[in-house]
Amino acid sequence: METYSILRQFADSWMMLFLLLFFLGVVVWAFRPGSRAKHRDIANIPFRHEDKPADTDSHGDGDRSKETRK
């Protein structure tokens, strides 16, 4: 058998099964019962600072002291 035929048979059988199981695993992980609050929090990220600007610490520069920012 040549290489193409071997790879084609592998892709038609075991790789298809692997990809199906991987897809089902991702779907189950995304819709697991404990993830509803996390998904709701992530969905509301654009609206967190709707009333006032974000603090400077929320931009990832929390390691600098407040005196050096002035």
C-alpha positions in Angstrom: 0.0 0.0 0.0 1.2 3.5 -0.7 1.3 6.2 1.9 -1.8 8.1 0.6 -4.0 5.0 0.9 -2.9 4.3 4.4 -3.4 7.9 5.6 -6.8 8.0 3.8 -8.0 4.9 5.6 -6.8 6.3 8.9 -8.6 9.6 8.3 -11.8 7.9 7.3 -11.9 5.7 10.4 -10.0 6.6 13.5 -9.5 10.3 12.9 -13.2 10.8 12.3 -14.0 9.0 15.5 -11.4 11.1 17.4 -12.7 14.4 16.0 -16.3 13.4 16.8 -15.4 12.5 20.4 -13.4 15.8 20.7 -16.3 17.8 19.4 -18.7 16.1 21.8 -16.3 16.7 24.7 -16.1 20.4 23.9 -19.9 20.7 23.7 -20.3 18.9 27.1 -17.6 21.1 28.7 -19.2 24.3 27.4 -22.7 23.4 28.6 -21.8 21.8 31.9 -24.1 22.7 34.8 -21.6 24.8 36.8 -20.6 27.1 34.0 -23.7 29.2 33.7 -22.4 31.9 36.1 -19.0 32.0 34.5 -20.5 32.5 31.0 -22.9 35.2 32.3 -19.9 37.0 33.8 -17.9 36.8 30.6 -20.8 38.0 28.5 -21.1 41.1 30.7 -17.5 42.2 30.3 -18.3 45.0 27.9 -20.8 46.5 30.3 -18.8 46.4 33.5 -17.6 50.0 33.5 -20.7 51.5 31.9 -21.3 54.1 34.7 -17.7 55.2 35.3 -14.3 54.7 33.8 -12.3 51.6 34.9 -9.7 51.9 37.6 -6.1 52.0 36.6 -5.5 48.7 38.4 -7.9 46.9 36.1 -5.7 47.6 33.1 -3.0 45.2 34.2 -0.6 47.7 35.7 -1.4 46.8 39.3 2.3 46.0 40.0 3.3 49.6 39.9 2.8 51.7 43.0 0.4 54.6 43.0 3.2 57.1 43.6 4.9 56.3 40.3 1.7 56.8 38.3 1.4 60.5 39.4 
